[in-house]
């Protein structure tokens, strides 16, 4: 039976919060921690429940909130609608989030959510009825000051801030009593491409992250469950509350993807969700969710395949007027057929994440992938294996030869791996790269298999860009339902490799086969573009990376002088010169492709951030800030703020602040997520107490490992492989849930004895610019 086919409501003895309408679909209970709960829905009184909101009696709510301070009586986020228009290599995505206020008082809703790490967020507004308030990008500190001032005065306001390139936080103030507000967010980003396959990914859930380090003595800067530490100073801003596995909030997600391939579309593959796919024409298709909506417990991934040529050299340009900069985007995908005359011996380092968040499907997928890599080592290769959670463990102290005996022993080592504990990734990288025993000239290939759910992203990336590791190629492979694509994608970029993603629904062995194909072929180095007399400024990337067969290179730049010329891409493949040419026109004016400017600016910001990661400079901060302000883009130093300039109605009642909790990512369990290693802090300010989970326990030398149940690996739904970015293993401090479960069980027994089991069916205008 379809999991979304059940709806239920309760009459007595529920006390309805003022302002809610008669019938409700019922939220899968936060408190009914029963053994029959499944990922995607919970069982409440024997009836699977997937939609809507649950209201609980006042006395029971207050009793439970004393035990678990982040518990809310209702969930303000009602639904999310996503519409993506794909044209060429770019996707323009519009996201609408509907927030509702069930209270008789005004509401401030706080919500943390993910977006693609390479997205350029360039439009933001909120709507109340017919009225639209349009946002503007301002310096982060100024935007927050304006928001807080408006909130305190009773004016409606919304604030969007970037915590990481793939993690954003939103605040919406003064939602009217019993009213609704719809927030609109727009962004554009380039697709992941592998040969003739194009991958669109919409992240839906923030996975709980492991936070290393010692708690700081100052108050937290955010309202999340994690304490700020000396290694992750903003931990409390990147650790939003989440519900236990099998439980859901009220957020129904609707997704529509419009694909304009420009060339014939051979197939559209539903990777993670069941889809209805309609072919409008040979080059145009529309994909929608088969069940209309879904819950936000895993990333949405769809891919399509074009009937393309063997080589691709494409260009797009945009210039609004002769007084403004023009922008150019090149998509370069050359092919080569040079056969290696001699296979160069390598040192292959497998770094395997065995943290708690990898428990279940992810660790099973990881074992299959690692087995395939080991089976396809070349006879002259040497290899190492390092597994890590709280601690790092090596298969052997030194790199060993790829003999049949050693490979058999290594595969046994991998099969014995179990998931549990935290994602202490940095020490594992230091063990893998920092003390090189092999002083030969053989290249090092590090295959990092992880979901990358960590808080110390910047320290890790700063380590990878150190000059002594320039001989190594880094290939991050992302596992799980909601990996950290920021760390995954940047690690590949800094390590001059590429990333791939293995979802819980994928065939890991088939994707590993594609990985072997890519890494066993010679790749193009020493890339240069001869612009043939054309003047292109501020190229992104400025230093062209290595290029792998089938993996395209996207280059962006700006120009101010119209011209036409022939550009030449040059490179070397095992000492053989390779080049391709393309006629390029830089027009005086071109109104089409207006997304290129924001994408260039975002890539330029990415370039500056990569240069300074782990060691911010005033110059870098200034450059990024100016780019954000000029192009009206979200950055780590600029935020969107939308504020009602005059009061539309006098504020009434008190201001209630509620966090919107996220779902546990598919495949993760409450047990596997475990405890935080952050020290408890006695001086937590009272103003943050309502947003904090129970105090985490002191760090232990080793986390208890969760029991790993072998999971059958589903087929990939016809998709032979996928490329992409993804992302470590969190340790999230959901303490006290056992006691909540006990209280909940007693509460549910009490209610079941009293309640009847009747079910009911769930019976552009004025604008302001800040």
Secondary structure in CASP SS format (residue, H / E / C, confidence):
PFRMAT SS
TARGET T0000
AUTHOR 0000-0000-0000
METHOD secondary structure of the structure
MODEL  1
X C 1.00
X C 1.00
X H 1.00
X H 1.00
X H 1.00
X C 1.00
X C 1.00
X C 1.00
X C 1.00
X C 1.00
X C 1.00
X C 1.00
X C 1.00
X C 1.00
X C 1.00
X C 1.00
X C 1.00
X C 1.00
X C 1.00
X C 1.00
X C 1.00
X C 1.00
X C 1.00
X C 1.00
X C 1.00
X C 1.00
X C 1.00
X C 1.00
X C 1.00
X C 1.00
X C 1.00
X C 1.00
X C 1.00
X C 1.00
X C 1.00
X C 1.00
X C 1.00
X E 1.00
X C 1.00
X C 1.00
X E 1.00
X E 1.00
X E 1.00
X E 1.00
X C 1.00
X C 1.00
X E 1.00
X E 1.00
X E 1.00
X C 1.00
X C 1.00
X C 1.00
X C 1.00
X C 1.00
X C 1.00
X C 1.00
X C 1.00
X H 1.00
X H 1.00
X H 1.00
X H 1.00
X H 1.00
X H 1.00
X H 1.00
X H 1.00
X H 1.00
X H 1.00
X C 1.00
X C 1.00
X C 1.00
X C 1.00
X C 1.00
X C 1.00
X C 1.00
X C 1.00
X C 1.00
X E 1.00
X E 1.00
X E 1.00
X E 1.00
X E 1.00
X E 1.00
X E 1.00
X E 1.00
X E 1.00
X E 1.00
X E 1.00
X C 1.00
X C 1.00
X E 1.00
X E 1.00
X E 1.00
X E 1.00
X E 1.00
X E 1.00
X E 1.00
X E 1.00
X E 1.00
X E 1.00
X E 1.00
X C 1.00
X C 1.00
X C 1.00
X C 1.00
X C 1.00
X E 1.00
X E 1.00
X E 1.00
X E 1.00
X E 1.00
X E 1.00
X E 1.00
X E 1.00
X E 1.00
X C 1.00
X C 1.00
X C 1.00
X C 1.00
X C 1.00
X E 1.00
X E 1.00
X E 1.00
X E 1.00
X E 1.00
X E 1.00
X E 1.00
X E 1.00
X E 1.00
X C 1.00
X C 1.00
X E 1.00
X E 1.00
X E 1.00
X E 1.00
X C 1.00
X E 1.00
X E 1.00
X E 1.00
X E 1.00
X H 1.00
X H 1.00
X H 1.00
X H 1.00
X H 1.00
X H 1.00
X H 1.00
X H 1.00
X H 1.00
X H 1.00
X H 1.00
X H 1.00
X H 1.00
X H 1.00
X C 1.00
X C 1.00
X C 1.00
X E 1.00
X E 1.00
X E 1.00
X E 1.00
X E 1.00
X E 1.00
X E 1.00
X E 1.00
X C 1.00
X C 1.00
X E 1.00
X E 1.00
X E 1.00
X E 1.00
X E 1.00
X E 1.00
X E 1.00
X E 1.00
X E 1.00
X C 1.00
X C 1.00
X C 1.00
X C 1.00
X E 1.00
X E 1.00
X E 1.00
X E 1.00
X E 1.00
X E 1.00
X E 1.00
X E 1.00
X E 1.00
X E 1.00
X E 1.00
X C 1.00
X E 1.00
X E 1.00
X E 1.00
X C 1.00
X C 1.00
X E 1.00
X E 1.00
X E 1.00
X E 1.00
X E 1.00
X E 1.00
X C 1.00
X C 1.00
X C 1.00
X C 1.00
X C 1.00
X C 1.00
X C 1.00
X E 1.00
X C 1.00
X C 1.00
X C 1.00
X C 1.00
X E 1.00
X C 1.00
X C 1.00
X C 1.00
X C 1.00
X C 1.00
X C 1.00
X C 1.00
X C 1.00
X C 1.00
X C 1.00
X C 1.00
X C 1.00
X C 1.00
X E 1.00
X C 1.00
X C 1.00
X C 1.00
X C 1.00
X C 1.00
X H 1.00
X H 1.00
X H 1.00
X C 1.00
X C 1.00
X C 1.00
X C 1.00
X E 1.00
X C 1.00
X C 1.00
X C 1.00
X C 1.00
X C 1.00
X C 1.00
X C 1.00
X C 1.00
X C 1.00
X E 1.00
X E 1.00
X E 1.00
X E 1.00
X E 1.00
X E 1.00
X E 1.00
X E 1.00
X E 1.00
X C 1.00
X C 1.00
X C 1.00
X C 1.00
X E 1.00
X E 1.00
X E 1.00
X E 1.00
X E 1.00
X E 1.00
X C 1.00
X C 1.00
X C 1.00
X C 1.00
X E 1.00
X E 1.00
X E 1.00
X E 1.00
X E 1.00
X C 1.00
X C 1.00
X C 1.00
X C 1.00
X E 1.00
X E 1.00
X E 1.00
X E 1.00
X E 1.00
X E 1.00
X C 1.00
X C 1.00
X C 1.00
X C 1.00
X E 1.00
X C 1.00
X C 1.00
X C 1.00
X C 1.00
X C 1.00
X E 1.00
X E 1.00
X E 1.00
X E 1.00
X E 1.00
X E 1.00
X E 1.00
X C 1.00
X C 1.00
X C 1.00
X C 1.00
X C 1.00
X E 1.00
X E 1.00
X E 1.00
X E 1.00
X E 1.00
X E 1.00
X E 1.00
X E 1.00
X C 1.00
X C 1.00
X C 1.00
X C 1.00
X C 1.00
X C 1.00
X E 1.00
X E 1.00
X E 1.00
X E 1.00
X E 1.00
X E 1.00
X E 1.00
X E 1.00
X C 1.00
X C 1.00
X C 1.00
X C 1.00
X C 1.00
X C 1.00
X C 1.00
X C 1.00
X C 1.00
X C 1.00
X C 1.00
X C 1.00
X E 1.00
X E 1.00
X E 1.00
X E 1.00
X E 1.00
X E 1.00
X E 1.00
X E 1.00
X C 1.00
X C 1.00
X H 1.00
X H 1.00
X H 1.00
X C 1.00
X C 1.00
X H 1.00
X H 1.00
X H 1.00
X H 1.00
X H 1.00
X H 1.00
X H 1.00
X H 1.00
X H 1.00
X H 1.00
X H 1.00
X H 1.00
X H 1.00
X H 1.00
X H 1.00
X C 1.00
X C 1.00
X C 1.00
X C 1.00
X C 1.00
X C 1.00
X E 1.00
X E 1.00
X E 1.00
X E 1.00
X E 1.00
X E 1.00
X E 1.00
X C 1.00
X C 1.00
X C 1.00
X E 1.00
X E 1.00
X E 1.00
X C 1.00
X C 1.00
X C 1.00
X C 1.00
X C 1.00
X E 1.00
X E 1.00
X C 1.00
X C 1.00
X H 1.00
X H 1.00
X H 1.00
X H 1.00
X H 1.00
X H 1.00
X H 1.00
X H 1.00
X H 1.00
X H 1.00
X H 1.00
X H 1.00
X C 1.00
X C 1.00
X C 1.00
X C 1.00
X E 1.00
X C 1.00
X C 1.00
X C 1.00
X C 1.00
X H 1.00
X H 1.00
X H 1.00
X H 1.00
X H 1.00
X H 1.00
X H 1.00
X H 1.00
X H 1.00
X C 1.00
X C 1.00
X C 1.00
X C 1.00
X C 1.00
X C 1.00
X C 1.00
X C 1.00
X C 1.00
X E 1.00
X E 1.00
X E 1.00
X E 1.00
X E 1.00
X E 1.00
X E 1.00
X E 1.00
X C 1.00
X C 1.00
X C 1.00
X E 1.00
X C 1.00
X C 1.00
X H 1.00
X H 1.00
X H 1.00
X H 1.00
X H 1.00
X H 1.00
X H 1.00
X H 1.00
X C 1.00
X C 1.00
X H 1.00
X H 1.00
X H 1.00
X C 1.00
X C 1.00
X E 1.00
X E 1.00
X E 1.00
X E 1.00
X E 1.00
X E 1.00
X E 1.00
X E 1.00
X C 1.00
X C 1.00
X C 1.00
X C 1.00
X C 1.00
X H 1.00
X H 1.00
X H 1.00
X H 1.00
X H 1.00
X H 1.00
X H 1.00
X H 1.00
X H 1.00
X H 1.00
X C 1.00
X C 1.00
X C 1.00
X C 1.00
X C 1.00
X E 1.00
X E 1.00
X E 1.00
X C 1.00
X C 1.00
X C 1.00
X C 1.00
X C 1.00
X H 1.00
X H 1.00
X H 1.00
X H 1.00
X H 1.00
X H 1.00
X H 1.00
X H 1.00
X H 1.00
X H 1.00
X H 1.00
X H 1.00
X H 1.00
X C 1.00
X C 1.00
X C 1.00
X E 1.00
X E 1.00
X E 1.00
X E 1.00
X E 1.00
X E 1.00
X E 1.00
X C 1.00
X C 1.00
X C 1.00
X C 1.00
X C 1.00
X C 1.00
X E 1.00
X E 1.00
X E 1.00
X E 1.00
X C 1.00
X C 1.00
X C 1.00
X C 1.00
X C 1.00
X C 1.00
X E 1.00
X C 1.00
X C 1.00
X C 1.00
X C 1.00
X C 1.00
X E 1.00
X E 1.00
X E 1.00
X E 1.00
X E 1.00
X E 1.00
X E 1.00
X C 1.00
X C 1.00
X C 1.00
X E 1.00
X E 1.00
X E 1.00
X E 1.00
X E 1.00
X E 1.00
X E 1.00
X E 1.00
X E 1.00
X E 1.00
X E 1.00
X C 1.00
X C 1.00
X E 1.00
X E 1.00
X E 1.00
X E 1.00
X E 1.00
X E 1.00
X E 1.00
X E 1.00
X E 1.00
X E 1.00
X E 1.00
X C 1.00
X C 1.00
X C 1.00
X E 1.00
X C 1.00
X C 1.00
X C 1.00
X C 1.00
X H 1.00
X H 1.00
X H 1.00
X H 1.00
X H 1.00
X H 1.00
X H 1.00
X H 1.00
X H 1.00
X H 1.00
X H 1.00
X H 1.00
X H 1.00
X H 1.00
X H 1.00
X H 1.00
X H 1.00
X H 1.00
X C 1.00
X C 1.00
X C 1.00
X C 1.00
X C 1.00
X H 1.00
X H 1.00
X H 1.00
X H 1.00
X H 1.00
X H 1.00
X H 1.00
X H 1.00
X H 1.00
X H 1.00
X H 1.00
X H 1.00
X H 1.00
X H 1.00
X C 1.00
X C 1.00
X C 1.00
X C 1.00
X C 1.00
X C 1.00
X E 1.00
X E 1.00
X E 1.00
X E 1.00
X E 1.00
X E 1.00
X C 1.00
X C 1.00
X C 1.00
X C 1.00
X C 1.00
X C 1.00
X C 1.00
X C 1.00
X C 1.00
X C 1.00
X C 1.00
X E 1.00
X E 1.00
X E 1.00
X E 1.00
X E 1.00
X C 1.00
X C 1.00
X E 1.00
X C 1.00
X C 1.00
X C 1.00
X C 1.00
X C 1.00
X C 1.00
X C 1.00
X H 1.00
X H 1.00
X H 1.00
X H 1.00
X C 1.00
X C 1.00
X C 1.00
X C 1.00
X C 1.00
X C 1.00
X C 1.00
X C 1.00
X C 1.00
X C 1.00
X C 1.00
X C 1.00
X H 1.00
X H 1.00
X H 1.00
X H 1.00
X H 1.00
X H 1.00
X C 1.00
X C 1.00
X C 1.00
X C 1.00
X C 1.00
X C 1.00
X C 1.00
X C 1.00
X C 1.00
X C 1.00
X C 1.00
X C 1.00
X C 1.00
X E 1.00
X C 1.00
X C 1.00
X C 1.00
X C 1.00
X C 1.00
X C 1.00
X C 1.00
X C 1.00
X C 1.00
X C 1.00
X C 1.00
X C 1.00
X C 1.00
X C 1.00
X C 1.00
X C 1.00
X C 1.00
X C 1.00
X C 1.00
X C 1.00
X C 1.00
X C 1.00
X C 1.00
X C 1.00
X C 1.00
X C 1.00
X C 1.00
X C 1.00
X C 1.00
X C 1.00
X C 1.00
X H 1.00
X H 1.00
X H 1.00
X H 1.00
X H 1.00
X H 1.00
X H 1.00
X H 1.00
X H 1.00
X H 1.00
X H 1.00
X H 1.00
X H 1.00
X H 1.00
X H 1.00
X H 1.00
X H 1.00
X H 1.00
X C 1.00
X C 1.00
X C 1.00
X C 1.00
X C 1.00
X C 1.00
X C 1.00
X C 1.00
X C 1.00
X C 1.00
X C 1.00
X C 1.00
X E 1.00
X E 1.00
X E 1.00
X C 1.00
END
